Structure formats: C-alpha cells, structure tokens
C-alpha cells in the first residue's frame, strides 16, 4: 500500500485466512518486518490480538 494503510481497513496483502502474503519476502514493508508481537500488545490468542490491535489503530487514527 504505497500511501500507507488507512485505519480500519485490512492490509491488501492479507489472504483469506488473515495471513500476510509477503511474509518472508524482501518486498514486505519495513514497518511489518520490524513489528515484534508481545503478549502485552497481542494477548494470548488471535481474538485478543485483533481486539487490541484494532483498539490501538482506532486510538491513533487521524481525526
């Protein structure tokens, strides 16, 4: 996504299972490569991770 990903929209590189199509590829964006998931940020499971990341995305979205 050359201009960045708008808040509230899934990345266009996610497949039907919510997995990154660019994972492990050199063209994967640096922001994604540098992201380090932690229990504090992502919780203990996928549901918690999505809830927490969605809340963070909403809280940091431009007005």
N, C-alpha and C positions, 0 to 999 in steps of 0.2 A: 504494500500500500504506500505508494510514493509520497503522499501527503500526510501519512500517519493514519491511525485507526480512530475513527470517531467513537466517543464514549457511547456505550450501549449497543454497539454493533460488533458482531463476532468478526474475527480476523478472516479475510478471504482465503487464507491458506489452511484453514481447518477443514478436515474431511468430515464425512457424515457421523463419525464417531467422536468428533471433537479433538482429533489428533492433528498435530502440525505436519503438513506435507513437506515442509522444508527442514524438519529436524535432522541434524547431522549433515546438512548440505552447506557449502560455503556461502550461498546467497541468503541464508537465514539472517534476518536483521540483527544487528548488534544488540539492540535492546532485548531481544528474545534470548540471544546467546548468553548475555550477561545476567539474566534473571536467575536467581538462586532461590528455589522454593524452600520455605521453612515451615515448621509446624505452627509457629506463631502467626505466620501470614496465611497459610493454606489449610490449617486444621489437620484433621486425621483422615479425611476421605474426600472424594471428589465433590460431594454435595457441599461440604463445608468450604472447600476451596472456591467453588463457584460463587457461593454466597458472599464470602469475604472479599474476593476479587471484584465482584460486581459492586459491592458497597464502596470499596476503595475507588473504583472507576467513577461512580456517581459523585463521590465526595470531591474528586479532583477535576471533574468536567468543567469546562468553561461555562460561564453563565449564559 
